[in-house]
Amino acid sequence: MIIPFVADVDEQTARIHSDLDGKVAIIRRLAAEHGHRTVDLEQVLADALAAGHTPSTIAEDGVHPTPPGHRLIADAWLDAARR
C-alpha cells in the first residue's frame, strides 16, 4: 500500500493535510491490520528534503510528481517489493 504525500509548496497546498492526514491514518491502520507492505511517501519526501531537495523539485504543484519525484517513488516501491 502506498502512503500518499503532499509537498508543501505553498500555503494552499499545505492545507490539503487537513483532509489527507485522516486518510493516511486509515491506510496505515489497514496495512498493519492486514500485514501489507507500505511505501511511505511521506517518509520518502522527508528523506528527500533532508538530502537537499525542495518541495517543488519533488512535486512542482505539491501533488503531481516531477521526474525526480517519480524516480524517488519508483525506488521506494522497488525497495518495498524486495522486502
N, C-alpha and C positions, 0 to 999 in steps of 0.2 A: 504494500500500500504506500502511496506517496503522500507525504505531508506537504501541503502547498505552502507557498511563501508569498509575501508581499514585500517588495523592496521599497522602502520609504523614500521615494524620490522627491516628494513634496508633501505638504500638509494634507491635501485632499486624498492622496493615495494612502497615507498613513491611517486615515480614518477607516479604511477597509478592515483593519484589525478588529474593530468593534463587532463586525459581522463574522469575520473569518475565524477568530480565536475560539469561539464556541464550537465551530465545526471541526477545527483541528483537534480539540479535546475529544470529540466523539471519534474521530478517525484513530487517534492514539489508543483510546479505550477499546475499540473494536479490534484493532490489530493485536493488542495484548490479550484480549479475551480469546481470540481465535488462533493465536500463535503465528500471525503473519509477520513476515519481514516488513520493515519500513524503509523508505527512502526519505529521510528527514531533510526536506529542502530548506526548512528554517535554519537547521544547523549548517547545511551547505552554504547558505547565504552568509551566516555569521562567520564561518571559516574564511570565505572569500573576502569579506570585508576586512577581516583581521590580516589577510595576506596582501592587502593594498587595493583591492577592487573598490569601486564606488557603487552605490545602488544602481546608478544609471548604466554602468558598464555591464551589469548582470541583466537588468530588465529596464530598458530606457523609459518605459511608461509605468514601471513598478510591478507589472504583472506578466507581460509577454517577454520571454527571454530573448536576449540578443544572441548572436552566435557564440560568444564566450559563455553566456549563461546556459545555453543548450549543452555546451561541452561539459560544464560542471554538473549539470543534471544527468547527462549520459554516463559520466564517470561514476557518479554516486549510485546510479541504478545498476551499473555493472558490478560495482563493489558489493551491493546488497545481494545481487543474484549469485555471486560467488560464495556467499556465506552458507 
